[in-house]
Amino acid sequence: MNFNGVVIGLASFLIIGIFHPIAIKGEFYFGVRIWRAFLLAGIVTLAASLLCANTIASALLGVLSFTCFWSILEIFEQRERVAKGWFPAGPSHRRHTGSPEQ
């Protein structure tokens, strides 16, 4: 039996599931400035994926890379959700709004 597909599928599910709250919390605490960290992580893991000889590890690094790239979009979408009042504004938002809670 070949379990490569099952391992890659399960790990992909976990990586994506873990990164969603990471992107939300990153936007909460750092605002959209954190997009650069996700870009750097995405580029590094993409390069590692291209250089990795192991098929499963290469696939998982590729999933991790594109999940980092997807997180950039999610951060900017989260900013819009915060502006609409669907999510609370984090400390980085209060600094820019001039609210008395500084």
Stockholm file with secondary structure:
# STOCKHOLM 1.0

chainA/1-102         MNFNGVVIGLASFLIIGIFHPIAIKGEFYFGVRIWRAFLLAGIVTLAASLLCANTIASALLGVLSFTCFWSILEIFEQRERVAKGWFPAGPSHRRHTGSPEQ
#=GR chainA/1-102 SS CCCHHHHHHHHHHHHHHHHHHHHHHHHHHHGGGGHHHHHHHHHHHHHHHHHCCCHHHHHHHHHHHHHHHHHHHHHHHHHHHHHTTSSCCCHHHHHHHTCTTC
#=GC SS_cons         CCCHHHHHHHHHHHHHHHHHHHHHHHHHHHGGGGHHHHHHHHHHHHHHHHHCCCHHHHHHHHHHHHHHHHHHHHHHHHHHHHHTTSSCCCHHHHHHHTCTTC
//
